[in-house]
Amino acid sequence: MTALAAEAPLSPDERTQLAAALQPGAGLSDVDYTYQITATYWVEPQTGTVLKTDQREIQRVGPVLSDQTLAVVPIYDVSLASTAASVEEAAARAAAAKERIRLYGTAAPWILVAFGVTGIVAGTLLMARRRMRVPQTPAMAGSGLGRPVRSGRL
């Protein structure tokens, strides 16, 4: 801990607290960690695609004195931010996903409805056509040619 504290960017007050805690017989019993994250995410609401990220994570370590943690030494301090190129790529992915949602969620169902209505109309017309009678002329009346053809049970 002493070697870590020597390299850490600490204020004079933090160095004094840490030096007191690291003295032999100071009652040092354990080491404790703290974790802090600050993050902002920009998300396309329809697709859930993360467009941009701005994030900072900090982990600190310090000795535990009887009832107080002196977590003053940063051991992990990382900032992450999206680049312009990654934002453009994410926006393109989101646009493509929105187009797929529009196609499969709106256009495709209406196309299938149109096919279904067309099938119902065609089926109804075919059924009605089967039941239509063939008109009889006087010449056909005696020959038996003008009889309607019935489908179904015999």
matplotlib code that plots the C-alpha trace (Angstrom):
import matplotlib.pyplot as plt

x = [0.0, 2.9, 4.4, 1.0, 0.4, 3.8, 2.8, -0.8, -1.9, -3.1, -3.7, -1.5, -4.4, -5.0, -1.3, -1.3, -4.3, -2.8, 0.6, -1.2, -3.1, -0.1, 1.9, 2.7, 0.1, -2.4, -5.0, -5.0, -7.3, -8.3, -8.3, -11.5, -12.5, -14.9, -16.3, -17.8, -19.2, -20.6, -22.1, -24.3, -25.8, -27.6, -30.0, -32.2, -35.7, -37.3, -34.5, -32.6, -29.3, -26.7, -25.6, -23.1, -21.4, -19.6, -18.4, -15.9, -15.1, -13.0, -11.9, -10.1, -8.5, -7.6, -7.0, -9.9, -9.4, -11.7, -14.9, -13.6, -12.5, -9.7, -10.3, -8.1, -5.7, -7.1, -6.2, -8.4, -9.5, -10.7, -12.8, -14.5, -16.1, -17.6, -15.7, -17.4, -16.8, -18.4, -21.4, -21.9, -21.7, -24.2, -26.6, -26.3, -27.1, -30.1, -31.4, -31.1, -32.9, -35.7, -36.2, -36.4, -38.9, -41.0, -40.8, -41.7, -44.0, -46.0, -45.5, -45.3, -48.6, -50.5, -49.1, -50.3, -53.7, -54.0, -53.1, -55.7, -58.5, -57.6, -57.8, -61.2, -62.6, -61.2, -62.6, -66.0, -66.1, -65.1, -67.8, -70.4, -69.4, -69.9, -73.4, -74.4, -76.7, -75.9, -78.5, -80.7, -81.6, -84.7, -82.5, -80.7, -84.0, -84.9, -81.4, -80.6, -77.5, -78.7, -78.9, -77.0, -74.1, -74.2, -71.3, -71.3, -73.2, -74.4]
y = [0.0, 2.4, 1.9, 2.4, 5.6, 7.0, 6.9, 8.1, 11.7, 12.6, 16.0, 16.9, 16.2, 12.7, 12.0, 12.9, 10.7, 7.8, 8.1, 8.1, 5.0, 3.1, 3.7, 0.5, 0.0, 2.3, -0.4, -1.3, -4.3, -4.5, -2.8, -1.5, -0.5, 2.1, 2.1, 5.1, 5.4, 8.3, 7.4, 9.0, 6.9, 8.1, 5.4, 5.3, 4.8, 2.6, 0.1, 0.4, 0.9, 2.7, 5.6, 7.4, 6.7, 9.0, 7.1, 7.5, 4.7, 5.2, 2.6, 3.7, 1.6, 2.5, 1.1, 0.5, 2.1, 0.9, 2.5, 4.6, 3.7, 5.8, 5.0, 7.6, 5.9, 5.6, 2.3, 2.5, 5.7, 5.2, 7.5, 6.1, 8.2, 7.4, 8.7, 10.5, 7.4, 5.0, 7.4, 7.4, 3.6, 3.2, 5.7, 3.7, 0.5, 2.1, 3.4, -0.1, -1.6, 1.0, 0.1, -3.6, -2.8, -0.7, -3.5, -6.4, -4.4, -2.4, -3.2, -7.0, -7.4, -5.2, -7.1, -10.3, -8.8, -7.8, -11.4, -12.8, -10.4, -11.3, -15.1, -14.6, -12.7, -15.2, -18.1, -16.5, -15.8, -19.4, -20.8, -18.4, -19.4, -23.1, -22.5, -20.4, -22.0, -22.4, -20.5, -22.7, -22.0, -23.6, -26.0, -27.2, -27.7, -31.0, -32.4, -32.3, -30.1, -27.2, -28.9, -27.4, -29.3, -29.9, -30.5, -32.2, -35.3, -37.8]
z = [0.0, 0.7, -2.7, -4.3, -2.3, -3.3, -7.0, -6.5, -7.3, -3.8, -2.2, 0.8, 3.2, 1.6, 1.9, 5.6, 6.3, 4.4, 6.2, 9.5, 8.6, 7.4, 10.6, 12.5, 15.2, 13.6, 13.8, 10.1, 9.7, 6.1, 2.7, 1.1, -2.4, -3.8, -7.3, -9.1, -12.6, -14.4, -17.7, -20.4, -23.2, -26.2, -27.4, -30.5, -29.0, -31.6, -32.1, -28.8, -30.6, -28.5, -30.6, -28.4, -25.0, -22.6, -19.5, -16.7, -14.1, -11.0, -8.5, -5.3, -2.6, 1.0, 4.4, 6.8, 10.2, 13.0, 11.6, 8.6, 5.1, 3.7, 0.0, -1.4, -3.8, -7.4, -8.9, -12.0, -13.7, -17.2, -19.5, -22.5, -25.2, -28.7, -31.7, -34.6, -36.8, -34.2, -33.9, -37.6, -37.8, -35.0, -36.7, -39.9, -38.0, -36.3, -39.6, -41.2, -38.1, -38.4, -42.0, -41.2, -38.4, -40.9, -43.5, -41.2, -38.9, -41.4, -45.1, -44.9, -42.9, -45.3, -48.3, -46.6, -46.0, -49.7, -50.7, -48.2, -49.5, -53.1, -52.2, -50.5, -53.4, -55.9, -53.9, -53.6, -57.4, -58.2, -55.9, -57.3, -60.9, -60.2, -59.1, -62.1, -64.6, -68.2, -70.3, -72.4, -76.0, -77.6, -79.5, -76.4, -74.4, -76.1, -76.4, -72.6, -73.3, -71.2, -67.9, -65.1, -63.8, -60.1, -58.0, -54.6, -53.5, -56.0]

ax = plt.figure().add_subplot(projection="3d")
ax.plot(x, y, z, "-o")
ax.set_aspect("equal")
plt.show()
